[in-house]
Amino acid sequence: MTTRLLIVQLPIRDSAEIDLSRNRLLAIPKYGRDFHDSIRLFLTDAFAQSDAGKVDGFDYGDGRHNMQIRTPEQWEPALSRAKAYLSRLGVLDDVVIALREQEPETFRVVWPENFCGEFVL
């Protein structure tokens, strides 16, 4: 079965705390590493409850946290699910989501829709 890879990218920076208690997460500094770990765990749980995809890894790039979501060939349900959960957490406006193309290995930004620039891991 062919699979696709979505990359959810958040900036790493310190800022004010936010209240995530309604989503069973602790209030922690927004966009610090602890915050990113919590987002990753939250998304992992969210995708474990569906067949839209699976959080398949993560890494920290130059000022960025990249979460990888492995999806079936039809990746759009995974994008919708990720956007819904990231919106619920209040971080969707700061996220860039890219789809890794198979041939050649490049990335196409699928969120935000008006993204201008180059996607860099």
C-alpha positions in Angstrom: 0.0 0.0 0.0 1.3 3.4 -0.9 1.5 5.9 1.9 2.1 9.7 2.0 3.9 11.9 4.5 2.5 15.1 5.9 4.9 17.4 7.9 3.3 19.6 10.6 5.8 22.4 11.4 5.6 24.7 14.4 8.1 27.5 15.3 10.2 27.1 18.5 10.1 30.2 20.6 9.1 31.2 24.1 6.0 33.2 24.8 3.2 33.5 27.3 1.5 30.5 28.7 -1.8 29.3 27.3 -4.5 27.2 29.0 -4.8 23.8 27.5 -6.5 22.2 30.5 -9.7 21.6 28.7 -7.7 19.4 26.3 -6.1 17.4 29.2 -2.8 19.2 28.7 -0.9 21.3 31.2 -0.5 25.0 30.7 3.1 25.3 29.6 5.2 27.9 27.7 3.8 28.3 24.2 6.2 26.9 21.5 8.8 25.8 23.9 10.0 22.1 23.7 7.6 21.0 26.4 4.7 22.5 24.5 5.8 20.8 21.3 6.1 17.4 23.1 2.5 17.9 24.4 1.2 18.8 20.9 2.9 15.7 19.5 1.4 13.5 22.2 -2.1 15.1 21.6 -1.9 14.5 17.9 -0.6 11.0 18.4 -3.7 10.2 20.5 -6.0 12.0 18.0 -4.7 9.9 15.1 -4.8 6.6 17.1 -8.6 7.0 17.2 -8.9 7.1 13.4 -7.5 5.4 10.2 -6.7 8.8 8.7 -3.0 8.5 9.5 -0.4 7.9 12.2 2.1 10.3 13.9 5.3 8.6 12.7 8.1 10.7 14.1 9.4 14.2 14.8 12.5 16.2 14.8 13.7 19.7 15.7 15.1 21.7 12.9 16.6 25.2 12.9 14.0 26.9 15.0 11.3 24.5 14.0 9.5 21.4 15.3 8.6 19.0 12.6 6.0 16.3 13.3 5.5 13.6 10.6 2.1 12.0 9.9 2.1 9.0 7.7 -1.1 8.7 5.8 -2.8 6.5 3.2 -2.6 7.6 -0.4 -5.7 9.8 0.3 -4.0 12.2 2.6 -6.8 14.9 2.8 -8.6 13.3 5.8 -5.3 13.4 7.8 -4.9 17.1 6.9 -8.5 17.9 8.0 -8.0 16.0 11.2 -4.6 17.7 12.0 -6.1 21.1 11.2 -9.1 20.5 13.5 -7.0 19.5 16.4 -4.4 22.2 16.0 -7.2 24.7 15.7 -8.7 23.4 19.0 -5.3 24.0 20.6 -5.1 27.5 19.3 -2.0 27.0 17.2 -3.3 26.5 13.6 -2.5 30.1 12.5 1.2 29.4 13.3 1.5 26.0 11.7 2.8 25.2 8.2 1.8 21.8 6.9 3.5 20.3 3.8 3.0 17.1 1.8 6.1 15.3 0.7 5.9 14.5 -2.9 7.1 11.1 -4.1 8.9 12.0 -7.3 11.1 14.1 -7.0 11.3 14.2 -3.2 10.0 17.8 -2.7 7.5 19.4 -0.3 4.3 21.1 -1.3 2.7 23.3 1.3 -1.0 22.5 1.8 -1.6 24.8 4.8 -1.9 27.7 5.0 -3.5 28.0 1.6 -1.9 31.4 1.0 1.7 30.3 2.0 4.4 32.2 0.1 8.0 31.1 0.4 10.1 28.0 0.6 9.3 25.1 2.9 12.5 24.1 4.8 12.8 21.2 7.3 
